[in-house]
Amino acid sequence: MYLKLSIRNAKRSFINYLLYVVTMTVLLAIIEVSNCITIIGESAGFQVISLPLLIAAIQIVLVGYIDTFMLKHRAKEFASYLLLGMGKKSLTRLFLCEVLLIGCFCYIAGTTMGFSIYGFWYFREPLHEMKHCGFLYGRSMLYTFLFFCLIETVCSFQLKQRLDKLQIRELMYERNRNQGIKNIGNYKKWGIIFFLCFVCFIGCVRSIVFLPEVYIVYPVSVIAIPLLISVFAFYKWAFGYLYAYRQMKSVRIYQKDRLYITANVTSNFKTAAMVNAVFCICFLFSGASFVTGILILQPEFQLFDTAMRQWMGTSQISICIVFLVIYFSILSLQQIIEIRQNSKSNQIMRCMGKSDKQIARLVNQQIAIKLSSPMIMALLIILFCIPLLNGKMNLILPASLNNIMLKLTGEFGACIVVFYICYFGIVSAMSRRYIYPSD
């Protein structure tokens, strides 16, 4: 009965699960591609599994966020089940079974898509290796399955802990509950942590640039730690400050549309801070893949033979594109869902005298802020680091590649502008039916 009910609920809530499906499928596809590269290269070690581990960590955070969203969206439904006599343990099993079924579908789709992408690169030239296709697919699926089990286990445990603590009354109001903090001044602590870690990160970058080559290994081995902490601390500080600014009820917040925008940004600011930090890391990883891929494809870059250089460069650029699609697609889906849920708020603003054009402008501002907020910390890091790294690369690479880091950063910025305009236009167009009653 629970299995049939889970399948029925999954079908009925497919649109709401779309965000979950896209996230799981695409990220599992990237893990599958990485595992295929590992098997073909017959390599092992932390350097090889670092990409799947990073993706798994990102996926755990994102899936945890999506599970929280689904719990809020269906809280009243779960409360009704409890009122009808279903036990809390049975309800928990029902929801976890439902999520696991969707996850298994994403696993099959993700591994198939990832292996197809890898096969397009690898098997199109060395056709004699096609006999190893079945062995490679089975082994890579096994490795991807282990990461999938890790992700599902951690997320299911977190979701179970959340469900066990909720009561019927809390479920009835869970969907509309906003996040808050007891100590409104906590953001100052995060601001100090951000400043200290960012200074440490810049110090590591300067060490890489100016220290002799024999000592570079030391800052390179630890630079990821202050980078990650500074990203998470920055968004904790930024969203905490906005929440405190809103609670202080300054006169300026009531001018123009600042109250509406600030309230929209900080309604679930703890989750928003975590999600923005994760997307910022994805954005940085995408930029690093783009720069690495274009640099490897340069004819002057003779570290590998021509075939290997073309394959590795294409792979890095493809990974960059995949991460950009993840970034903009998930943020866009999130915005579409939020705009649909806030359609009643648009009706209230219309009754208060706001025209449809004014409401559309507010919605577009909301879309623009949500799409660009994860880029803020990434742009700060780029502004501080790229000029230093460009000088270092000028000393290492041939004269024909002088200022290559600045050029590649500019090209990556142009790609971001194109992606941003396209996705902003798509979300803005899709939101029209929730703004204009006649559409």
Secondary structure, DSSP 8 states (H G I E B T S, - for coil): -HHHHHHHHHHHTHHHHHHHHHHHHHHHHHHHHHHHHHHHHT--SHHHHHHHHHHHHHHHHHHHHHHHHHHHHTHHHHHHHHHTT--HHHHHHHHHHHHHHHHHHHHHHHHHHHHHHHHHHHTTS-GGGGGGHHHHHHHHHHHHHHHHHHHHHHHHHHHHHHHHH--HHHHHHHTT-----S-TTHHHHHHHHHHHHHHHHHHHHHHHHHS-GGGTHHHHHHTHHHHHHHHHHHHHHHHHHHHHHHHTT-GGGGSTTHHHHHHHHHTTHHHHHHHHHHHHHHHHHHHHHHHHHHHHHSTT--SS-HHHHHHHHHHHHHHHHHHHHHHHHHHHHHHHHHHHHTHHHHHHHHHTT--HHHHHHHHHHHHHHHHHTTHHHHHHHHHHHHHHHHHHHHHHS-GGGTTHHHHHHHHHHHHHHHHHHHHHHHHHHHGGGGT-TT-
